[in-house]
Amino acid sequence: MQQEAIAKAAVLIEALPYIRRFRGRIVVVKLGGSFMDVPDDLAAVCADIAFMRAVGIYPVVVHGGGKAISRAMEEAGLEPRWIDGLRFTGPEELRIVEDALATDVNRGIVNLLETAGARAEGLTSKGRCPLQAQPMTGPAGQDLGLVGRVTRVDHLLIRGLCDLGTIPVIAPLALGPEGRKLNCNADEAAAAVARTLEAEKLVNVSDTHGIRRRADDEASLLTHLSEAEAERLLADGAITGGMIPKVGTMLQALKGGVKKCHVISGRVPHSLLLEIYTDRGVGTEIVP
């Protein structure tokens, strides 16, 4: 029993320099992937975020919800339409996307953070929306409907909530020209928020443990990458599938002044705390 207590104290001592270093700094946490569909996994990550706030970090959460959107569209009898990997969003699709993200997913994350002892507020297109966007088209100019790219972030609103001790929880829905609502990519939205807030870190919490040199080889996990090395892996085709846009948006964040980006798995207990507060970490970090 005493040895167990000593081990816990050693962990706290190891975390102390990081607690001091990051006190008062903003860390943007992007939540996405199917781990969010496992209540215990999502609750554990939210508990980690609440801990971060309790020891002085200002976490800002940006979340996706692709699985929830697909389920809601299926229940409504709508077939998802994809154009070069981008979801087409018409008026009916947008209504479903907004209900899934702004009501179900966002409110669920806020409730979990508050259950963990933190104060949190949802920022969505149904209330105070911190994101503005311009309509975007597909790679070949295809019409994507009500899809946008974030062009402005209300940093005063977000920073004000942080200063009040509240965790902002942002859904990737934005206001476009003439007040039209637009569906945005959550990874791009998180990168835009991190750049605007000059965040210390952007942490992408998903289903993957990090970036691998060989996608099918778990032993090839890369724990540390420079910006140039990550760009080289993209160019060489070593980074594949859904990791391509994630890494691309993190590189945008680094070029915009974010000091470090991370990719970790939401399925590993306390991965967020281990990545930030220990010497070793558990995922991949990308630095300028």
BELUR-V889285 format. One record per pair of residues at least 6 apart in sequence whose C-alpha atoms are under 8 Angstrom apart, sorted by the first residue. I is the first residue (numbers start at 1). J is the second residue. Records with the same first field share a line. If there is no record, write none. Layout:
I=J, J
//
This chain:
14=277, 278, 279
15=277, 278
16=277
18=276, 277, 278
19=55, 56, 57, 277
22=56, 57, 200
23=55, 56, 57, 58
24=56, 57, 58
25=56, 57, 58, 199, 200
26=57, 58, 59, 60, 197, 198, 199, 200, 201
27=57, 58, 59, 60, 194, 199, 200, 201, 202, 203
28=59, 60, 61, 62, 190, 193, 194, 199, 201, 202, 203
29=59, 60, 61, 62, 190, 202, 203, 204, 205
30=61, 62, 63, 64, 186, 187, 190, 202, 203, 204, 205
31=61, 62, 63, 64, 204, 205, 206
32=63, 64, 65, 66, 204, 205, 206, 207
33=64, 65, 66, 67, 206, 207
34=67, 206, 207
35=41, 42, 206, 207, 266, 267
36=42, 266
37=67
41=266, 267, 269
42=266
43=112, 113
44=269, 270
45=266, 269, 270, 271, 272
46=109, 112, 113, 116
47=112, 113, 116
48=270, 272, 273
49=59, 113, 272
50=113, 116, 117, 118
52=58, 59, 273
53=59, 118, 165, 167
54=118
58=162, 165, 167
59=162, 167, 168
60=158, 162, 167, 168, 169, 170
61=167, 168, 169, 170
62=169, 170, 171, 172, 186, 189, 190
63=106, 169, 170, 171, 172, 186
64=101, 171, 172, 185, 186, 187
65=100, 101, 105
68=100, 101, 105
69=96, 97, 100, 101
70=80
72=96, 100
73=79, 80, 93, 96
78=93
80=87, 88
81=87, 88
82=88
83=138, 142, 144
84=138, 139
86=138, 144
87=144
88=143, 144, 145, 146, 147
89=144, 145, 146, 147, 183
90=144, 145, 146
91=145, 146
94=146, 182, 183
97=183
98=125, 173
101=171, 172
102=124, 125, 126, 171
106=122, 124, 169, 170, 171
107=122
109=169
110=120, 121, 122, 169
113=119, 120
114=120
118=166, 167
119=165, 166, 167
120=166, 167, 168, 169
121=166, 167, 168, 169
122=168, 169, 170, 171
123=129, 130, 168, 169, 170, 171
124=130, 170, 171, 172, 173, 174
125=171, 173, 174, 175, 181
129=173, 174, 175
130=153, 154, 155, 157, 158, 170, 174
131=150, 151, 152, 153, 154, 172, 173, 174, 175
132=150, 151, 152, 153, 174, 175, 176
133=148, 149, 150, 151, 152, 174, 175, 176, 177, 182
134=148, 149, 150, 151, 176, 177
135=146, 147, 148, 149, 176, 182
136=144, 147, 148, 149
137=143, 144, 147
138=144
146=181, 182, 183
147=182, 183, 184
148=174, 176, 182, 183, 184
149=184, 185, 188, 189
150=174, 184, 188, 189, 192
151=192
152=192
153=192, 193, 196
155=193, 196, 197
158=168
159=197
161=167, 168
162=168
171=186
172=183, 184, 185, 186, 189
173=181, 182, 183, 184
174=181, 182, 183, 184
175=181, 182
176=182
187=245, 246, 249
188=249
190=202
191=202, 249, 250, 252, 253
192=253
194=201, 202, 253, 258
195=253, 254, 256, 257, 258
198=256, 257, 258
199=257, 258, 259
200=258, 259, 260
201=258, 259, 260, 261, 262
202=250, 253, 258, 260, 261, 262
203=261, 262, 263, 264
204=261, 262, 263, 264
205=263, 264, 265, 266, 272
206=263, 264, 265, 266
207=264, 265, 266, 267
208=263, 264, 265, 266
209=221, 263, 264, 265, 282, 283, 284
210=221, 222, 223, 262, 263, 264, 265, 283, 284
211=221, 222, 223, 239, 243, 263, 283, 284
212=218, 220, 221, 222, 238, 239
213=220, 221, 222, 233, 238, 239
214=220, 238, 239
215=238, 239, 240
221=283, 284
222=283, 284
223=281, 282, 283, 284, 285
224=284, 285, 286, 287
225=284, 285, 286, 287
226=286, 287, 288
227=251, 254, 286, 287, 288
228=288
230=247, 286
233=239
234=240, 244
250=261
253=261
254=260, 261, 287, 288
255=288
259=287, 288
260=285, 286, 287, 288
261=285, 286, 287
262=283, 284, 285, 286
263=283, 284, 285
264=271, 272, 275, 282, 283, 284
265=271, 283
266=272
271=281, 282
274=280, 281, 282
275=281, 282, 283
//
